[in-house]
Every structure is written in structure tokens, then in C-alpha cells.
Amino acid sequence: MDDLQKYIEKRKLQNKDFAENFDKGYEKFKINELKNFDISEYLDNKEIRDEYLAQVLKDGDKDELSEALANIEKSKT
């Protein structure tokens, strides 16, 4: 268990409202963060794009490859 997990567990024990609402709030946070994430914003140079593509090719998923190529193209604009 890392430090953040320890802190959360401690807060849950100390604060009933925090404990009751943490999971619901955390799920909402994760969903909002994932909706806003655009990988193309982070593919800002050739080295990063090449590494990203290499990882996708290593996984071997054709759908993921198609999406990765679109992300790379978008990152160049």
C-alpha cells in the first residue's frame, strides 16, 4: 500500500462522510479526467511519437494501431 492509499484509509476511518462518499467521488473524478485526456497533446516531438508507436506495435492490436496513427497525425497539426 502506497502513502496515498494509507492516507485515504486513515481519512476514511476518521471521517464518516469522507468514507461514505469517497468511492463515488473518485469514480466521478476518474471519468471526468479520462474524458478530457487527449494523448495527441503529449505527442509533441518525433522521439515521443516514435516511442508511442513502438509500444502500440508491440501490443499488436490493429484497432489501437489505427487510433495511434490518428493521434500521431493530430499531434502534428
C-alpha positions as a Markdown table, in Angstrom:
| # | Residue | x | y | z |
|---|---|---|---|---|
| 1 | Met | 0.0 | 0.0 | 0.0 |
| 2 | Asp | 1.5 | 3.3 | -1.0 |
| 3 | Asp | 1.4 | 6.5 | 1.0 |
| 4 | Leu | -1.7 | 7.9 | -0.8 |
| 5 | Gln | -3.7 | 4.7 | -0.1 |
| 6 | Lys | -2.6 | 4.8 | 3.5 |
| 7 | Tyr | -3.8 | 8.4 | 3.8 |
| 8 | Ile | -7.1 | 7.6 | 2.2 |
| 9 | Glu | -7.7 | 4.7 | 4.5 |
| 10 | Lys | -6.8 | 6.8 | 7.5 |
| 11 | Arg | -9.2 | 9.6 | 6.4 |
| 12 | Lys | -12.0 | 7.0 | 5.9 |
| 13 | Leu | -11.6 | 5.8 | 9.5 |
| 14 | Gln | -11.6 | 9.4 | 10.8 |
| 15 | Asn | -14.4 | 10.9 | 8.8 |
| 16 | Lys | -17.6 | 9.1 | 8.1 |
| 17 | Asp | -18.8 | 11.5 | 5.3 |
| 18 | Phe | -15.4 | 11.1 | 3.6 |
| 19 | Ala | -15.6 | 7.3 | 3.8 |
| 20 | Glu | -19.2 | 7.2 | 2.5 |
| 21 | Asn | -18.6 | 9.5 | -0.4 |
| 22 | Phe | -15.0 | 8.7 | -1.4 |
| 23 | Asp | -15.7 | 5.9 | -3.9 |
| 24 | Lys | -18.5 | 7.8 | -5.7 |
| 25 | Gly | -16.4 | 11.0 | -5.9 |
| 26 | Tyr | -13.3 | 9.2 | -7.0 |
| 27 | Glu | -15.2 | 7.4 | -9.8 |
| 28 | Lys | -16.7 | 10.7 | -11.0 |
| 29 | Phe | -13.2 | 12.3 | -10.9 |
| 30 | Lys | -11.7 | 9.5 | -12.9 |
| 31 | Ile | -14.4 | 9.6 | -15.5 |
| 32 | Asn | -14.1 | 13.4 | -16.0 |
| 33 | Glu | -10.3 | 13.1 | -16.2 |
| 34 | Leu | -10.5 | 10.4 | -18.8 |
| 35 | Lys | -13.0 | 12.3 | -20.9 |
| 36 | Asn | -10.6 | 15.3 | -21.1 |
| 37 | Phe | -7.5 | 13.3 | -21.9 |
| 38 | Asp | -6.1 | 13.7 | -25.4 |
| 39 | Ile | -2.9 | 11.8 | -26.0 |
| 40 | Ser | -2.1 | 13.8 | -29.1 |
| 41 | Glu | -1.4 | 16.8 | -26.8 |
| 42 | Tyr | 1.5 | 14.9 | -25.4 |
| 43 | Leu | 3.0 | 13.7 | -28.6 |
| 44 | Asp | 4.9 | 16.9 | -29.2 |
| 45 | Asn | 8.1 | 15.6 | -30.8 |
| 46 | Lys | 9.3 | 12.8 | -33.1 |
| 47 | Glu | 11.0 | 10.8 | -30.3 |
| 48 | Ile | 7.9 | 10.7 | -28.2 |
| 49 | Arg | 5.7 | 9.8 | -31.3 |
| 50 | Asp | 8.1 | 7.1 | -32.3 |
| 51 | Glu | 8.1 | 5.5 | -28.8 |
| 52 | Tyr | 4.3 | 5.7 | -28.6 |
| 53 | Leu | 4.0 | 4.0 | -32.0 |
| 54 | Ala | 6.6 | 1.3 | -31.0 |
| 55 | Gln | 4.6 | 0.5 | -27.8 |
| 56 | Val | 1.3 | 0.2 | -29.8 |
| 57 | Leu | 3.0 | -2.0 | -32.4 |
| 58 | Lys | 4.4 | -4.2 | -29.6 |
| 59 | Asp | 0.9 | -4.8 | -28.3 |
| 60 | Gly | -0.3 | -5.9 | -31.8 |
| 61 | Asp | -3.9 | -4.6 | -31.6 |
| 62 | Lys | -5.0 | -3.4 | -35.0 |
| 63 | Asp | -7.7 | -1.1 | -33.7 |
| 64 | Glu | -5.3 | 0.5 | -31.3 |
| 65 | Leu | -2.8 | 1.0 | -34.1 |
| 66 | Ser | -5.4 | 2.8 | -36.2 |
| 67 | Glu | -6.2 | 5.1 | -33.3 |
| 68 | Ala | -2.5 | 5.7 | -32.6 |
| 69 | Leu | -1.8 | 6.7 | -36.2 |
| 70 | Ala | -4.7 | 9.1 | -36.0 |
| 71 | Asn | -3.4 | 10.5 | -32.7 |
| 72 | Ile | 0.1 | 11.0 | -34.2 |
| 73 | Glu | -1.3 | 12.7 | -37.2 |
| 74 | Lys | -3.4 | 15.0 | -35.0 |
| 75 | Ser | -0.4 | 15.8 | -32.9 |
| 76 | Lys | 1.4 | 17.3 | -35.9 |
| 77 | Thr | -1.2 | 19.9 | -36.5 |
